[in-house]
Amino acid sequence: MAEIFYDRLRDYFLKVAQALEAEAKIASIYPNSSDIGLHRELTFANFLRRHSPSKSNVFLGGYLFGEDGSESKQLDVIISTDTSPRFDYLKKDENGKTFVPVDGCLGVASIKSKLDKKELIDSLKNIASIPDKQNLTNNIHPDFYLDNYEDWPYKIIYASDGLQIKTIIKHIDDFYSNNPTPLNKRPNIIHVIGKYVIFRDMDITIDGQKAKKGQYVALDSNPDLVAFQCILNELQQNAAASNYIKFNYNTIYDQLSKS
C-alpha cells in the first residue's frame, strides 16, 4: 500500500510541474515582458505558499535587511518564519514591496522567464547582496545542534526556460572566478522546469571523485521531482529549526528612536 501512495504522490508532483510549465506558456500571451515576468513570479510564489509549512510566510517581491541597516537588492520571493516582523503596508494585493529582516528568513527565490547569461548574472548578484545575519551564540536552544545556519536562507533560482546545463555552469564558474563570493551567498539550487536542476554542495560522487565544496552538480533526469523534493524539504527543515531559535529584533526598533 505504501508503494501505491508514493506512486500517487510522485504523480502529483509531476502534474504540478506540468501545470507550472503550462502557466508559464499561457503567460506569454501578455504583450509586455514585465507582465509575463510578474505572472510567472506569482505562479511560483503560489506553489511555495501551497507547499511550504504553515509556519512560514511567502512574500512576492521585497528586500532583506540586516540589523546594521545593510539591504539586499530586490528579491522576487522571500520566505520568512511566522515570528519575523514584516513591513508591507504599501503592499496592495501583489503590488508593492516588502521589507523583511534577514534574521528569520528561511528562503529566497530569484525567478526568470529565461535563464540566459544576463538573467543568471542578475540572479547571482541579487543573491550575493543578501546581508549578513546575527550570530546565534546566545539565541539558540542549548540542546539543539544546527549545523547549516550559516547557509540560511535557502537560495533558489527558478526559470521557465534556460540555456543548456554546461553553458549555465560555465557562466556560474566564470562569474565567481571574477567576483569572489562567500559560499553562503551563492544559490543552493537552480531549477529550469522541465529541463534540469543544478545543486551546490550536493553529496555526490562524479567520475569516482566526491564533489568539491562549492561545486555545482547538474541533473537532467526527473529534474522537477528532484527539485521540488529538495526545495520543500530544505524549507521545512529550516522552518522546524527556527522553533529552537530566539530571534531578537530589539535593535531594529531601537534604531528608529535614534536621531
C-alpha positions in Angstrom: 0.0 0.0 0.0 2.9 2.4 0.8 4.2 2.0 -2.8 0.8 2.8 -4.2 0.6 6.0 -2.1 4.1 7.2 -3.1 3.3 6.5 -6.7 0.4 8.8 -6.4 2.4 11.4 -4.6 5.1 11.2 -7.3 2.4 11.6 -9.9 1.0 14.6 -8.0 4.3 16.5 -8.2 4.8 15.6 -11.8 1.4 17.0 -12.6 2.2 20.1 -10.6 5.3 20.6 -12.7 3.2 20.3 -15.9 0.8 22.9 -14.5 3.6 25.3 -13.8 5.0 24.8 -17.3 1.6 25.4 -18.8 1.0 28.6 -16.8 4.4 29.9 -17.9 3.4 29.3 -21.5 0.0 30.9 -21.0 1.7 34.0 -19.6 3.4 34.6 -22.9 0.1 35.9 -24.2 0.8 39.2 -22.4 2.2 41.9 -24.8 5.0 43.1 -22.5 7.7 41.2 -20.6 7.1 42.8 -17.2 3.5 41.3 -17.1 4.9 37.9 -18.2 7.5 38.0 -15.5 5.1 39.1 -12.8 2.7 36.3 -13.7 5.5 33.7 -13.6 6.7 35.0 -10.2 3.2 34.8 -8.8 2.8 31.3 -10.1 6.0 30.1 -8.3 5.2 32.0 -5.2 1.8 30.4 -5.1 3.4 27.0 -5.4 5.6 27.7 -2.4 2.6 29.1 -0.4 0.7 25.9 -1.0 3.5 23.5 -0.1 5.7 25.3 2.5 5.0 24.8 6.2 2.2 27.0 7.6 4.8 28.4 10.0 6.3 30.3 7.1 5.2 33.5 5.2 5.8 33.8 1.5 6.1 37.3 0.0 6.2 38.2 -3.6 8.8 41.0 -4.2 10.9 42.6 -1.5 14.2 43.3 0.3 16.1 41.7 3.1 17.8 44.0 5.6 20.4 43.3 8.3 20.5 44.6 11.9 23.3 47.0 10.8 21.0 48.6 8.2 22.5 46.9 5.2 20.0 46.0 2.5 19.8 43.4 -0.3 18.9 44.1 -3.9 15.3 43.3 -4.8 14.4 39.6 -4.4 11.4 38.1 -6.3 10.2 35.8 -3.4 11.1 35.9 0.3 10.1 33.1 2.7 10.3 34.0 6.4 9.4 32.5 9.7 5.9 33.5 11.0 7.5 35.3 14.0 9.6 37.6 11.9 8.4 41.2 11.6 7.4 42.4 8.2 6.9 45.9 6.8 4.5 45.7 3.9 1.9 48.5 4.5 2.5 49.6 0.9 1.8 46.1 -0.5 -1.7 46.0 -2.0 -2.6 42.6 -3.4 0.6 41.6 -5.3 1.8 45.1 -5.9 4.3 47.0 -3.7 7.4 45.6 -2.0 8.0 44.0 1.4 10.9 44.6 3.8 11.9 41.6 5.9 14.8 41.1 8.4 17.4 38.6 7.2 17.3 37.1 10.7 14.4 34.7 10.5 14.4 34.4 6.7 14.1 30.8 5.6 14.5 31.1 1.9 14.5 33.4 -1.1 13.9 32.8 -4.8 15.0 34.6 -8.0 12.6 33.9 -10.8 13.3 34.3 -14.5 11.3 33.7 -17.7 14.5 32.5 -19.5 17.8 31.9 -17.7 20.3 33.3 -20.2 23.7 34.7 -19.2 22.4 38.2 -18.4 19.5 36.9 -16.2 21.7 34.4 -14.5 24.2 37.1 -13.5 21.4 39.3 -12.3 20.2 36.5 -10.0 23.7 35.7 -8.8 24.3 39.4 -7.9 20.9 39.7 -6.1 21.6 36.6 -4.0 25.1 37.8 -3.2 23.6 41.0 -1.9 21.8 39.3 1.0 23.0 40.9 4.3 24.9 39.0 7.0 22.9 37.5 9.8 23.5 38.0 13.5 25.4 35.3 15.5 23.2 32.8 17.2 25.5 32.1 20.1 23.1 33.3 22.8 19.8 32.8 20.9 19.6 29.1 20.2 18.4 26.4 22.5 21.4 24.8 24.2 20.3 21.3 23.4 19.7 21.9 19.7 22.5 21.5 17.2 22.1 23.4 14.0 25.0 22.8 11.5 23.9 24.8 8.4 22.7 28.1 9.8 25.5 30.0 8.0 23.9 29.0 4.7 20.4 30.4 5.6 18.3 31.5 3.8 17.9 28.7 1.3 18.6 30.3 -2.1 16.7 29.3 -5.2 16.9 30.3 -8.8 13.9 29.2 -10.8 13.2 29.6 -14.5 10.6 28.6 -17.1 13.3 28.1 -19.7 17.1 28.4 -19.9 20.4 27.8 -21.7 22.0 24.3 -21.7 23.3 22.9 -18.4 27.0 23.1 -19.4 26.6 26.7 -20.6 24.9 27.7 -17.3 27.6 26.1 -15.2 30.4 27.7 -17.2 28.8 31.1 -16.7 28.5 30.4 -13.0 32.2 29.4 -12.7 33.2 32.4 -14.8 31.2 34.8 -12.6 32.6 33.6 -9.3 36.1 33.5 -10.7 35.8 37.2 -11.4 33.6 38.0 -8.5 34.8 36.1 -5.3 31.6 35.5 -3.3 31.2 33.5 0.0 29.6 30.1 -0.5 26.7 31.2 1.8 25.8 33.9 -0.7 25.6 31.7 -3.7 22.4 29.8 -4.9 21.8 26.4 -3.4 19.7 25.2 -6.3 19.0 26.3 -9.9 15.8 24.8 -11.4 14.8 25.2 -15.0 11.5 23.5 -15.0 11.1 20.5 -17.4 14.8 20.6 -18.3 17.3 20.3 -15.4 18.2 21.1 -11.8 21.7 22.3 -10.6 22.7 21.9 -6.9 25.5 23.4 -4.9 27.4 21.2 -2.4 25.3 18.1 -3.3 26.6 14.9 -1.6 27.5 13.1 -4.8 30.4 11.3 -6.5 31.3 12.3 -10.0 33.7 10.1 -12.1 34.8 8.4 -8.9 35.5 11.7 -7.1 33.4 13.3 -4.4 32.0 16.7 -5.4 34.1 19.6 -4.0 32.8 22.1 -1.6 31.0 24.8 -3.6 30.9 22.8 -6.7 27.7 22.8 -8.8 26.3 19.4 -9.9 23.7 19.1 -12.6 20.9 16.6 -13.1 18.5 16.3 -16.0 16.7 13.1 -15.1 13.4 13.8 -13.4 14.6 17.3 -12.6 11.2 18.7 -11.4 10.6 15.9 -9.0 14.1 16.1 -7.5 14.0 19.9 -7.4 10.6 20.0 -5.7 11.6 17.5 -3.0 14.8 19.3 -2.3 13.3 22.8 -2.1 10.3 21.8 0.1 12.4 19.6 2.3 15.0 22.3 2.9 12.3 24.9 3.7 10.6 22.5 6.1 13.9 21.7 7.8 14.6 25.5 8.2 11.1 26.2 9.5 11.4 23.3 12.0 14.8 24.5 13.2 13.6 28.1 13.6 11.5 26.8 16.6 14.7 26.5 18.5 16.0 30.0 17.8 15.0 33.1 19.7 15.2 35.7 17.1 15.6 39.2 18.7 14.6 42.3 16.8 15.1 44.8 19.6 18.0 46.5 17.9 15.9 47.2 14.8 13.2 49.0 16.7 15.8 50.8 18.9 17.4 52.2 15.9 14.1 54.0 15.0 14.3 56.3 18.0 17.9 57.4 17.4 18.4 60.8 15.9 
